Amino acid sequence: MSATCNGTFKDTARNIVYFDNNMVRCDLLADDGNWVHNIFKFFPQYEYYNVNGKIEWTNCRNNVEINNCSHEHIERRYKKVSIQRCLENLTSDYDEWFEIQKQYNNCVRSKCIFISLFKKNANNTFNNQFSVDETYWKNKYYNSLINNLDNYKYTDICVNLYLASDLSHYIPEFLKYTFLNIFLMKSESVGAGPGTLWRFMHINNKIYNTVFVCDID
């Protein structure tokens, strides 16, 4: 069957591969005759279409318009709110989520990398979403972090690690890294929240003139 550049993705794609809990990888034919590589999460309740080599789906634009124009990119469809504003406007019900229980300051540099370590459902599945596969989590996250710390070579950049309270038993292991500052959080992280936000907490700290925020793996 020859592909065309408009229609449902199955009719306009080649090299369709399903992997990792309904992720889809495929090539879509564009208007100029080129094949465009796409990766997306497949939800069976939606229809997926090829629009000039890009995946769109039922309600992907959410019927949202700005100045009478519909924007395909989510950052153009919703008002931008700073991380600082989000953190400053937390209600008292959530304050403990961002409270630091104890900190270990080993190093101060003008440049800093912010990372956070917490337990979550490392397979990102929707079933039993708050369970944790210990072996998978340790291999993918903890061991990856240790490997990165063991091979760290930046003498002019320190690292801030924001650590979930239920992982405090790893602190002795982390203390040997002299470039690492450890912030033990008062709370755990339920899934990815609020753990993914901890690494943004000090992004406006004036002691740093350059900040990098990244994943630990």
TILUM-793210 format. One line per 5 residues: number of its first residue (from 1); for each residue y, x, z of C-alpha. Coordinates in nm, 3 decimals. Each point is the difference from the previous one (the first is absolute). Layout:
N
NUM) Y:X:Z  ...
***
This chain:
217
1) 0.000:0.000:0.000  0.339:0.142:-0.097  0.270:-0.017:0.266  0.345:-0.150:-0.045  0.312:0.082:0.200
6) 0.052:-0.345:0.155  -0.237:-0.230:0.188  -0.228:0.015:0.300  -0.073:0.352:0.113  -0.374:-0.025:-0.075
11) 0.076:-0.085:-0.364  0.258:0.277:-0.040  -0.151:0.285:0.200  -0.253:0.276:-0.036  -0.179:0.224:0.250
16) 0.005:-0.268:0.273  -0.137:0.141:0.328  -0.025:-0.183:0.335  0.001:0.221:0.310  0.082:0.006:0.374
21) 0.013:-0.367:0.100  0.127:-0.171:-0.316  0.227:0.274:-0.127  0.010:0.005:-0.380  0.067:0.291:-0.235
26) 0.051:-0.067:-0.371  0.194:0.092:-0.315  0.225:-0.267:-0.153  0.125:-0.006:-0.358  0.380:0.011:-0.028
31) 0.226:-0.131:-0.279  0.039:0.351:-0.145  -0.377:0.036:-0.041  -0.048:0.239:0.292  -0.242:-0.058:0.285
36) 0.160:-0.010:0.348  -0.205:0.080:0.311  0.026:-0.264:0.278  -0.138:-0.021:0.355  0.034:-0.321:0.201
41) -0.156:-0.210:0.276  -0.195:-0.296:-0.136  0.033:-0.334:0.181  -0.229:-0.267:-0.153  0.252:-0.281:0.057
46) 0.238:0.147:-0.259  -0.011:0.035:-0.377  0.091:0.348:-0.124  0.181:0.066:-0.327  0.094:0.291:-0.221
51) 0.376:0.006:-0.067  0.071:0.296:-0.226  -0.249:0.228:0.174  0.081:-0.113:0.355  -0.192:-0.230:0.231
56) 0.167:-0.324:0.105  -0.161:-0.285:0.189  0.056:-0.363:0.087  0.319:-0.022:0.208  0.050:0.379:-0.004
61) 0.375:-0.048:-0.043  -0.004:-0.258:0.279  0.257:-0.216:-0.183  0.273:0.213:0.158  0.317:0.057:-0.199
66) 0.307:0.217:0.062  0.311:-0.081:-0.205  -0.210:-0.238:-0.209  -0.240:0.281:-0.094  -0.358:0.033:0.118
71) -0.086:0.355:0.108  -0.355:0.133:-0.022  0.052:0.269:0.265  -0.020:-0.124:0.358  0.281:0.230:0.114
76) 0.235:-0.186:-0.236  -0.113:-0.344:0.116  0.053:0.038:0.373  0.295:0.126:0.199  -0.048:0.353:0.126
81) -0.010:0.037:0.379  0.011:0.346:0.156  -0.276:0.125:0.227  0.266:0.074:0.262  0.116:-0.363:-0.004
86) -0.358:-0.124:0.036  -0.061:0.221:0.302  0.333:-0.085:0.162  -0.061:-0.373:-0.027  -0.345:-0.018:0.154
91) -0.026:-0.265:0.270  -0.115:0.093:0.351  -0.343:-0.140:-0.085  -0.060:0.297:-0.228  0.184:0.279:0.179
96) -0.320:0.160:0.133  -0.121:0.043:-0.355  0.263:0.270:-0.049  0.015:0.141:0.352  -0.099:0.363:0.049
101) -0.219:0.053:0.305  0.010:0.380:0.004  0.111:0.279:-0.228  -0.092:0.363:-0.046  0.276:0.205:-0.163
106) -0.123:0.329:-0.139  0.243:0.074:-0.279  0.349:-0.089:-0.125  0.103:0.065:-0.360  0.272:-0.145:-0.221
111) -0.273:-0.134:-0.230  -0.283:-0.223:0.118  -0.303:-0.185:-0.134  -0.073:-0.339:0.166  -0.359:-0.125:0.013
116) -0.192:-0.252:0.209  -0.364:-0.028:0.101  -0.161:-0.326:0.105  -0.325:-0.184:-0.044  -0.027:-0.276:-0.253
121) -0.254:-0.154:-0.231  -0.024:0.303:-0.223  -0.175:-0.190:-0.280  0.294:-0.244:-0.033  -0.230:-0.299:-0.034
126) 0.096:-0.357:0.085  -0.319:-0.079:0.189  -0.005:0.100:0.366  0.329:0.177:-0.072  0.058:0.148:0.344
131) -0.336:0.175:0.033  -0.019:0.374:-0.048  -0.275:0.203:-0.164  0.020:0.303:0.232  -0.170:0.245:-0.237
136) 0.210:-0.106:-0.298  0.323:0.004:0.203  -0.069:0.345:0.145  -0.087:0.151:-0.338  0.287:-0.156:-0.192
141) 0.280:0.021:0.256  -0.070:0.223:0.300  -0.189:0.274:-0.182  0.251:-0.008:-0.285  0.282:0.043:0.251
146) -0.171:0.292:0.175  -0.064:0.166:-0.335  0.367:-0.039:-0.096  0.116:0.136:0.336  -0.238:0.297:-0.020
151) 0.142:0.089:-0.341  0.365:-0.062:0.084  0.223:0.281:-0.130  0.360:-0.122:0.033  0.170:0.215:0.262
156) 0.335:-0.176:-0.043  -0.128:-0.361:0.034  -0.134:-0.160:0.317  -0.226:-0.306:0.013  0.040:-0.314:0.214
161) -0.328:-0.182:0.065  0.021:-0.358:0.134  -0.334:-0.067:0.166  -0.149:-0.337:0.099  -0.071:-0.036:0.373
166) -0.375:-0.042:-0.051  -0.014:0.344:-0.164  0.149:0.194:0.293  -0.330:0.188:0.050  0.084:0.199:-0.315
171) 0.318:0.146:0.153  -0.167:0.323:0.128  -0.114:0.071:-0.357  0.351:-0.058:-0.138  0.178:0.212:0.263
176) -0.125:0.323:-0.156  0.227:-0.051:-0.302  0.332:0.155:0.098  0.190:-0.167:-0.286  -0.116:-0.349:0.109
181) 0.192:-0.241:0.225  -0.212:-0.282:0.140  0.133:-0.344:0.088  -0.260:-0.207:0.185  0.081:-0.367:-0.059
186) -0.032:-0.261:0.273  -0.191:-0.236:-0.229  -0.295:0.011:-0.233  0.031:-0.110:-0.361  -0.162:-0.326:-0.112
191) -0.107:0.087:-0.349  0.286:0.186:-0.166  0.270:-0.165:0.213  0.203:0.136:0.161  -0.157:0.343:-0.055
196) 0.135:0.043:-0.351  0.355:-0.056:0.132  -0.014:0.252:0.285  0.059:0.289:-0.240  0.338:-0.152:-0.096
201) 0.130:-0.032:0.357  0.203:0.321:0.011  0.098:0.013:-0.365  0.370:-0.011:0.097  -0.027:0.266:0.269
206) 0.299:0.230:-0.055  -0.187:0.314:0.105  -0.173:-0.009:-0.339  0.181:0.057:-0.326  -0.315:-0.062:-0.206
211) -0.282:-0.242:0.077  -0.329:-0.057:-0.178  -0.211:-0.311:0.076  -0.360:0.010:-0.122  -0.361:-0.104:0.052
216) -0.220:0.231:0.201  -0.282:0.013:-0.258
***
